[in-house]
Amino acid sequence: MIRTNLAKFVPQRVRQLIEESPEAPSLDKRETDVTVLFADITGYTRLTARLAPDDLDALVERYFGAFLDEIVKHGGDVNETAGDGLMVIFHEGDHARAAVEAARAIHRRAAEIGAELAARFEPLEMHVGINTGPALLGATKIEGRAGTRWTYTASGMTTNLAARLAAQAAAGEVLLSQSTLARFPDGLPVDDMGTREVKNVDRPVRLFRLQ
């Protein structure tokens, strides 16, 4: 029972590694080609001021539960959740395409739930950023006086840029990096947004909005 309950708090990829090798799971960091997706609720701070905490929690749970179904269906691993957002890692098969399809599904499910709950709540909209490239995928150990904490994530500029793209996206938008778009030799229906200065990134970044 303890193992089952704790598994709910562990990324799917970590569970798989432990099941494959219970005595010595391979959690070491390694450079891996990944696609990282960040999805955040638009206007979350405003929502916290307008809704009772229980209503807000139930609302976010309703949306994020539907998003999780789509993410798992497309092979993504929810690496991190915050009150208003998700970080998802795709790293198997055609992971860039899987991330784009998951992003489309997130927006579709958000619209469906918004219509379903329109009598009680203002519909929520998400803004999504997607970036593809190398990242260090594995466990990070954080040690302090209170003890040791482990996290399993994809770290590096690929992840950082995905987060920045999500911050640049407007409500209902999916912004892609040029490196993600390059993984689609058959092309994607996008609008070229030109280059923008992005926080903590040395060079201007060319952005594409998924149609």
FISENU-435706 format. One line per field, with one value per residue (C-alpha): chain; x, y, z. Coordinates in Angstrom, 1 decimal, padded with zeros to 4 digits. Layout:
BEGIN
unit A / ...
X X / ...
Y Y / ...
Z Z / ...
***
This chain:
BEGIN
unit A / A / A / A / A / A / A / A / A / A / A / A / A / A / A / A / A / A / A / A / A / A / A / A / A / A / A / A / A / A / A / A / A / A / A / A / A / A / A / A / A / A / A / A / A / A / A / A / A / A / A / A / A / A / A / A / A / A / A / A / A / A / A / A / A / A / A / A / A / A / A / A / A / A / A / A / A / A / A / A / A / A / A / A / A / A / A / A / A / A / A / A / A / A / A / A / A / A / A / A / A / A / A / A / A / A / A / A / A / A / A / A / A / A / A / A / A / A / A / A / A / A / A / A / A / A / A / A / A / A / A / A / A / A / A / A / A / A / A / A / A / A / A / A / A / A / A / A / A / A / A / A / A / A / A / A / A / A / A / A / A / A / A / A / A / A / A / A / A / A / A / A / A / A / A / A / A / A / A / A / A / A / A / A / A / A / A / A / A / A / A / A / A / A / A / A / A / A / A / A / A / A / A / A / A / A / A / A / A / A / A
X 000.0 / 002.9 / 004.6 / 001.3 / 000.7 / 004.3 / 004.2 / 001.7 / 004.4 / 007.1 / 007.6 / 006.6 / 010.1 / 011.6 / 009.0 / 010.0 / 013.7 / 013.1 / 011.0 / 013.7 / 016.4 / 015.0 / 018.4 / 020.3 / 018.1 / 020.0 / 019.2 / 022.5 / 022.3 / 023.0 / 022.7 / 019.5 / 017.6 / 014.3 / 011.3 / 010.1 / 006.6 / 005.5 / 001.8 / 000.5 / -002.9 / -003.5 / -004.5 / -003.9 / -003.1 / -006.5 / -008.2 / -006.7 / -008.2 / -011.7 / -012.3 / -012.4 / -009.4 / -011.5 / -013.2 / -009.9 / -008.3 / -011.2 / -011.2 / -007.5 / -007.7 / -010.5 / -008.5 / -005.1 / -006.6 / -007.8 / -004.4 / -002.6 / -004.7 / -003.6 / 000.0 / 000.3 / -001.5 / 001.2 / 004.1 / 005.0 / 006.2 / 004.9 / 008.0 / 006.8 / 003.6 / 002.9 / -000.3 / -000.8 / 001.4 / 003.0 / 006.4 / 006.4 / 009.3 / 009.1 / 012.2 / 011.2 / 010.4 / 009.3 / 009.1 / 008.7 / 005.6 / 004.3 / 004.7 / 003.0 / 000.0 / -000.2 / -000.2 / -003.1 / -004.9 / -004.4 / -006.0 / -008.9 / -009.6 / -009.4 / -012.0 / -014.3 / -014.1 / -014.6 / -017.8 / -019.0 / -018.4 / -019.4 / -022.4 / -020.2 / -016.7 / -015.0 / -013.3 / -009.5 / -007.1 / -003.5 / -000.4 / 002.2 / 005.8 / 007.7 / 011.5 / 013.6 / 017.3 / 019.9 / 019.3 / 020.8 / 018.1 / 018.5 / 018.5 / 019.7 / 020.7 / 020.1 / 021.7 / 021.2 / 021.1 / 017.6 / 018.6 / 018.8 / 016.2 / 016.3 / 014.6 / 014.5 / 014.4 / 015.8 / 018.0 / 019.8 / 019.1 / 016.6 / 014.4 / 015.0 / 014.0 / 010.8 / 009.8 / 010.5 / 008.4 / 005.5 / 005.9 / 005.8 / 002.7 / -000.7 / -003.8 / -004.7 / -001.3 / 001.4 / 004.8 / 007.5 / 011.2 / 013.0 / 014.7 / 011.3 / 009.9 / 013.1 / 012.0 / 009.0 / 010.4 / 006.9 / 006.3 / 003.7 / 001.0 / 002.7 / 002.9 / 006.5 / 006.6 / 010.1 / 012.9 / 012.5 / 014.7 / 014.1 / 015.1 / 018.4 / 019.0 / 022.1 / 020.7 / 017.3 / 015.1 / 013.0 / 009.5 / 006.7 / 003.0 / 001.2 / -002.0
Y 000.0 / 002.4 / 001.6 / 002.2 / 005.5 / 006.8 / 005.9 / 008.7 / 011.2 / 009.8 / 010.5 / 007.6 / 007.2 / 006.8 / 004.1 / 002.3 / 002.5 / 001.2 / -001.7 / -002.6 / -002.7 / -002.5 / -002.8 / -000.3 / 001.8 / 003.8 / 007.4 / 008.9 / 012.0 / 011.6 / 013.9 / 012.9 / 014.4 / 015.6 / 017.8 / 019.8 / 021.3 / 023.9 / 024.6 / 027.3 / 028.7 / 032.2 / 034.6 / 032.2 / 035.0 / 036.6 / 033.3 / 032.9 / 036.3 / 035.5 / 031.9 / 030.1 / 027.8 / 024.7 / 025.8 / 026.7 / 023.4 / 021.4 / 023.4 / 023.0 / 019.3 / 018.9 / 020.5 / 019.0 / 015.5 / 015.7 / 017.1 / 014.2 / 011.7 / 013.3 / 013.6 / 010.0 / 009.0 / 010.8 / 009.3 / 012.3 / 012.3 / 015.0 / 016.0 / 018.9 / 020.5 / 023.9 / 025.6 / 026.9 / 024.8 / 021.6 / 020.7 / 017.6 / 015.7 / 013.7 / 011.7 / 008.5 / 008.0 / 011.1 / 013.1 / 016.5 / 015.4 / 013.8 / 017.0 / 019.1 / 016.6 / 016.7 / 020.5 / 020.5 / 018.0 / 020.2 / 023.2 / 021.0 / 019.5 / 023.0 / 024.3 / 021.2 / 021.6 / 025.3 / 024.8 / 022.1 / 024.3 / 027.6 / 028.0 / 028.0 / 029.1 / 031.3 / 029.1 / 028.6 / 029.0 / 027.7 / 029.1 / 026.5 / 026.6 / 023.7 / 023.3 / 020.4 / 019.7 / 018.1 / 018.1 / 016.3 / 013.8 / 012.1 / 012.6 / 015.7 / 015.5 / 018.5 / 018.2 / 020.5 / 020.4 / 019.1 / 016.1 / 015.1 / 015.5 / 014.0 / 015.2 / 013.6 / 016.1 / 017.4 / 020.3 / 022.8 / 025.4 / 023.3 / 023.2 / 026.9 / 028.0 / 025.9 / 027.7 / 031.1 / 030.2 / 029.4 / 032.8 / 034.5 / 032.7 / 034.3 / 032.6 / 029.6 / 029.7 / 027.2 / 028.7 / 026.5 / 027.0 / 026.7 / 023.5 / 021.9 / 023.0 / 021.5 / 018.1 / 018.2 / 017.7 / 017.7 / 021.1 / 022.3 / 025.0 / 027.8 / 031.6 / 032.9 / 035.4 / 036.6 / 036.9 / 038.1 / 038.8 / 036.2 / 036.5 / 034.8 / 033.7 / 035.4 / 035.6 / 036.6 / 033.5 / 032.8 / 031.8 / 030.1 / 030.0 / 026.8 / 027.4
Z 000.0 / 000.8 / -002.5 / -004.4 / -002.7 / -003.0 / -006.7 / -007.2 / -006.3 / -008.5 / -012.2 / -014.4 / -015.8 / -012.3 / -011.5 / -014.7 / -013.8 / -010.3 / -011.6 / -014.1 / -011.4 / -007.9 / -006.2 / -008.3 / -010.6 / -013.2 / -012.2 / -013.2 / -015.3 / -019.0 / -022.0 / -023.8 / -026.7 / -025.3 / -026.0 / -023.0 / -022.7 / -020.2 / -019.8 / -017.5 / -016.6 / -017.9 / -015.1 / -012.3 / -009.8 / -010.6 / -010.0 / -006.6 / -005.6 / -007.0 / -006.0 / -002.6 / -002.2 / -002.3 / -005.5 / -007.1 / -006.1 / -007.5 / -010.7 / -011.3 / -010.5 / -013.1 / -015.8 / -014.9 / -014.6 / -018.2 / -019.3 / -017.6 / -019.5 / -022.8 / -021.7 / -020.8 / -024.0 / -026.0 / -024.0 / -021.9 / -018.3 / -016.0 / -014.2 / -012.2 / -011.2 / -009.6 / -008.6 / -012.1 / -014.4 / -015.6 / -016.9 / -019.2 / -020.7 / -023.9 / -024.8 / -026.7 / -030.3 / -032.3 / -029.1 / -030.7 / -032.6 / -029.4 / -027.5 / -030.2 / -030.3 / -026.5 / -026.6 / -029.1 / -026.8 / -023.8 / -025.5 / -026.8 / -023.4 / -021.8 / -024.2 / -023.6 / -019.8 / -020.0 / -021.9 / -019.6 / -016.5 / -018.0 / -015.7 / -012.6 / -013.7 / -016.2 / -018.7 / -018.1 / -020.9 / -021.1 / -022.6 / -023.8 / -024.8 / -026.4 / -027.1 / -028.3 / -027.8 / -025.5 / -021.8 / -018.8 / -017.9 / -014.5 / -010.7 / -009.0 / -005.3 / -003.1 / 000.3 / 003.3 / 007.1 / 007.0 / 004.9 / 001.3 / -001.4 / -004.9 / -008.0 / -011.4 / -014.2 / -017.5 / -016.8 / -019.0 / -021.6 / -023.5 / -020.4 / -019.6 / -023.1 / -023.0 / -019.9 / -021.4 / -024.5 / -022.3 / -020.6 / -024.0 / -025.2 / -024.9 / -023.7 / -026.0 / -027.8 / -028.3 / -029.1 / -030.6 / -030.9 / -034.2 / -033.0 / -032.4 / -035.8 / -037.5 / -036.3 / -038.7 / -042.2 / -043.6 / -041.9 / -039.4 / -039.8 / -037.9 / -037.9 / -037.8 / -034.9 / -035.7 / -033.2 / -029.6 / -026.7 / -024.1 / -020.4 / -019.5 / -023.1 / -024.8 / -028.3 / -029.7 / -030.2 / -033.3 / -032.2 / -034.1 / -033.1 / -033.8 / -035.8
***
